[in-house]
Amino acid sequence: MKPKIYIDGQEGTTGLQIYDRLGNREDIELLLIDPDRRKDPQERKKFLNAADLVFLCLPDAAAKEAVSLIENETTRVIDCSTAHRTAPGWAYGFPELRTQREKIAAAKRVANPGCYATGFLSLVRPLVEEGALSPAARLTCHALSGYTGAGKKAIAQYTGPDRDPELDSPRHYAVSLSHKHLPEMTAVAGLERPPLFTPMICDFPQGMVVSVPLWAEQLEGAQSIDSLRSLYASYYQGSPIVSLRPADAPSCGFIGSNNLAGTDILQIFVNGNTEQFMLSARLDNLGKGASGSAVQNMNLMLGFEETKGLSL
């Protein structure tokens, strides 16, 4: 029997992207709620409890409400909101991090990572795990993202007919240094304190680069560009989704932010010199940073091939 899948919040950006990846699959059954009743709690409750697996593509409060509406022991959940990313009893949905793939496959509740957190963790978690970076390290993280990551309101601002000329240039935001992804970035990386995080939203739809600059003395042992490259190559060996960019890959000294738009992969870059390193992760904020990751987690939870339905 085909597993029944329900997307609660299908009309949102993440929900639509998940539907695009699942719409033509013949190994699942998608449950579709009447659009006029998508906000009716009783109708939602019926679909939530009828599904074998539910994607929650909702604001935090609505995601918590949705979980409370599930009354059976069989419905499994992938929450794409921020609500449960550091919550007890929820597996963190980044399969490439050590031990996470097995936890996700066995979990009833999985929290899908944030897009910025995905880039940051892909760089920092391996360093902490391998003993190359102290959990007490004071880190800085810079990031550029396409505007789709900011939600419907931002998309309307960037694509509307009366668009503000101010949107033509990249813009810093979260200038209070309290971005909502910081708790998971800190906890899942194994850090004792959050990084100083400075994100920017840019005038392109999809794609992002997350970078962590380091002084050589911040790292344990005699680290070099070559040793860091070896660390990442070993950590992600065999992954069809996360990969280390070749040292001789043509870039002319630039790392484009939207080169992976429309894909579900993540690329890691190691640059710098003998005293300073620049670690960077490039991904699509709606791909590996959101919907692609959610479908990857669904595949693991239901026993499908991990990359089925993804764009690699």
JODAHU-V522749 format. One record per residue. N is the residue number from 0. PSI is psi in degrees with one decimal (* if undefined). Layout:
BEGIN
n=N psi=PSI
n=N psi=PSI
END
This chain:
BEGIN
n=0 psi=135.8
n=1 psi=136.4
n=2 psi=140.9
n=3 psi=130.3
n=4 psi=133.4
n=5 psi=132.6
n=6 psi=107.1
n=7 psi=107.4
n=8 psi=33.2
n=9 psi=-22.7
n=10 psi=-11.3
n=11 psi=172.1
n=12 psi=-50.0
n=13 psi=-43.6
n=14 psi=-42.6
n=15 psi=-40.2
n=16 psi=-37.4
n=17 psi=-44.8
n=18 psi=-41.0
n=19 psi=-35.5
n=20 psi=-20.5
n=21 psi=-17.9
n=22 psi=-32.9
n=23 psi=6.6
n=24 psi=136.4
n=25 psi=-0.5
n=26 psi=4.9
n=27 psi=163.7
n=28 psi=118.0
n=29 psi=126.7
n=30 psi=125.5
n=31 psi=118.5
n=32 psi=149.3
n=33 psi=123.2
n=34 psi=-31.7
n=35 psi=-12.7
n=36 psi=14.8
n=37 psi=-17.6
n=38 psi=5.9
n=39 psi=113.9
n=40 psi=-40.2
n=41 psi=-38.6
n=42 psi=-42.2
n=43 psi=-43.8
n=44 psi=-40.2
n=45 psi=-45.2
n=46 psi=-39.9
n=47 psi=-37.8
n=48 psi=-14.0
n=49 psi=-17.9
n=50 psi=150.1
n=51 psi=-31.8
n=52 psi=136.7
n=53 psi=134.6
n=54 psi=128.4
n=55 psi=110.8
n=56 psi=67.7
n=57 psi=163.4
n=58 psi=162.8
n=59 psi=-48.9
n=60 psi=-41.2
n=61 psi=-33.1
n=62 psi=-42.6
n=63 psi=-39.7
n=64 psi=-44.0
n=65 psi=-42.9
n=66 psi=-38.5
n=67 psi=-20.8
n=68 psi=-13.0
n=69 psi=119.1
n=70 psi=-9.1
n=71 psi=172.6
n=72 psi=0.5
n=73 psi=-28.4
n=74 psi=123.5
n=75 psi=152.4
n=76 psi=135.8
n=77 psi=112.0
n=78 psi=118.4
n=79 psi=2.6
n=80 psi=-177.5
n=81 psi=-8.5
n=82 psi=-35.0
n=83 psi=17.8
n=84 psi=-22.2
n=85 psi=18.3
n=86 psi=139.7
n=87 psi=141.8
n=88 psi=-3.7
n=89 psi=129.6
n=90 psi=141.1
n=91 psi=123.6
n=92 psi=56.2
n=93 psi=87.5
n=94 psi=-28.8
n=95 psi=-15.2
n=96 psi=142.8
n=97 psi=132.2
n=98 psi=-7.9
n=99 psi=-33.7
n=100 psi=-45.1
n=101 psi=-39.0
n=102 psi=-41.6
n=103 psi=-45.8
n=104 psi=-31.9
n=105 psi=-7.7
n=106 psi=150.1
n=107 psi=-23.2
n=108 psi=120.6
n=109 psi=130.6
n=110 psi=116.5
n=111 psi=134.8
n=112 psi=158.9
n=113 psi=156.8
n=114 psi=-48.7
n=115 psi=-40.9
n=116 psi=-38.3
n=117 psi=-48.5
n=118 psi=-47.1
n=119 psi=-47.6
n=120 psi=-33.5
n=121 psi=-26.4
n=122 psi=-42.4
n=123 psi=-41.2
n=124 psi=-45.4
n=125 psi=-37.2
n=126 psi=-42.9
n=127 psi=-44.6
n=128 psi=-37.9
n=129 psi=2.0
n=130 psi=13.1
n=131 psi=-15.0
n=132 psi=131.3
n=133 psi=140.5
n=134 psi=-20.2
n=135 psi=3.4
n=136 psi=141.4
n=137 psi=112.8
n=138 psi=154.0
n=139 psi=141.1
n=140 psi=126.6
n=141 psi=150.3
n=142 psi=145.9
n=143 psi=134.5
n=144 psi=150.3
n=145 psi=160.4
n=146 psi=-14.8
n=147 psi=-23.7
n=148 psi=-13.9
n=149 psi=1.7
n=150 psi=-178.5
n=151 psi=-41.1
n=152 psi=-44.8
n=153 psi=-40.5
n=154 psi=-43.3
n=155 psi=-38.0
n=156 psi=-41.8
n=157 psi=-24.4
n=158 psi=-2.7
n=159 psi=160.7
n=160 psi=-26.9
n=161 psi=44.2
n=162 psi=136.8
n=163 psi=129.2
n=164 psi=-20.8
n=165 psi=-23.2
n=166 psi=-7.2
n=167 psi=-24.1
n=168 psi=155.5
n=169 psi=145.5
n=170 psi=129.3
n=171 psi=145.7
n=172 psi=-179.3
n=173 psi=42.9
n=174 psi=-7.1
n=175 psi=-2.9
n=176 psi=37.3
n=177 psi=45.2
n=178 psi=147.2
n=179 psi=-16.2
n=180 psi=-10.2
n=181 psi=-41.2
n=182 psi=-45.2
n=183 psi=-34.9
n=184 psi=-40.3
n=185 psi=-52.6
n=186 psi=-48.1
n=187 psi=-29.9
n=188 psi=-18.6
n=189 psi=26.0
n=190 psi=155.1
n=191 psi=-18.3
n=192 psi=152.7
n=193 psi=153.6
n=194 psi=159.2
n=195 psi=109.8
n=196 psi=123.2
n=197 psi=88.9
n=198 psi=156.8
n=199 psi=142.0
n=200 psi=138.7
n=201 psi=166.3
n=202 psi=59.2
n=203 psi=153.4
n=204 psi=-56.2
n=205 psi=148.4
n=206 psi=152.7
n=207 psi=156.9
n=208 psi=129.9
n=209 psi=126.9
n=210 psi=143.0
n=211 psi=108.7
n=212 psi=142.0
n=213 psi=141.8
n=214 psi=147.0
n=215 psi=-35.8
n=216 psi=-10.5
n=217 psi=-15.7
n=218 psi=150.5
n=219 psi=136.5
n=220 psi=-180.0
n=221 psi=78.7
n=222 psi=148.5
n=223 psi=173.1
n=224 psi=-42.5
n=225 psi=-41.9
n=226 psi=-35.4
n=227 psi=-39.4
n=228 psi=-40.7
n=229 psi=-38.1
n=230 psi=-48.3
n=231 psi=-38.8
n=232 psi=-40.1
n=233 psi=-44.1
n=234 psi=-41.6
n=235 psi=16.1
n=236 psi=129.9
n=237 psi=-7.3
n=238 psi=129.4
n=239 psi=-5.1
n=240 psi=-43.6
n=241 psi=127.8
n=242 psi=155.4
n=243 psi=128.4
n=244 psi=137.8
n=245 psi=147.1
n=246 psi=-31.0
n=247 psi=17.2
n=248 psi=130.9
n=249 psi=126.2
n=250 psi=-12.4
n=251 psi=27.4
n=252 psi=7.9
n=253 psi=152.1
n=254 psi=106.6
n=255 psi=143.4
n=256 psi=-24.2
n=257 psi=20.2
n=258 psi=-24.8
n=259 psi=14.5
n=260 psi=133.1
n=261 psi=4.2
n=262 psi=171.5
n=263 psi=26.2
n=264 psi=171.4
n=265 psi=134.7
n=266 psi=139.4
n=267 psi=136.7
n=268 psi=138.9
n=269 psi=115.5
n=270 psi=175.6
n=271 psi=-147.7
n=272 psi=-162.4
n=273 psi=-22.3
n=274 psi=-24.0
n=275 psi=143.8
n=276 psi=145.7
n=277 psi=110.8
n=278 psi=129.9
n=279 psi=144.7
n=280 psi=130.3
n=281 psi=134.3
n=282 psi=170.7
n=283 psi=123.0
n=284 psi=-23.4
n=285 psi=-7.8
n=286 psi=-103.0
n=287 psi=-20.0
n=288 psi=-2.7
n=289 psi=-92.6
n=290 psi=-39.4
n=291 psi=-42.6
n=292 psi=-40.3
n=293 psi=-42.9
n=294 psi=-39.0
n=295 psi=-44.4
n=296 psi=-40.1
n=297 psi=-45.0
n=298 psi=-43.4
n=299 psi=-42.2
n=300 psi=-30.2
n=301 psi=2.2
n=302 psi=17.0
n=303 psi=167.5
n=304 psi=132.7
n=305 psi=-35.4
n=306 psi=9.2
n=307 psi=130.2
n=308 psi=-0.7
n=309 psi=157.5
n=310 psi=110.2
n=311 psi=*
END
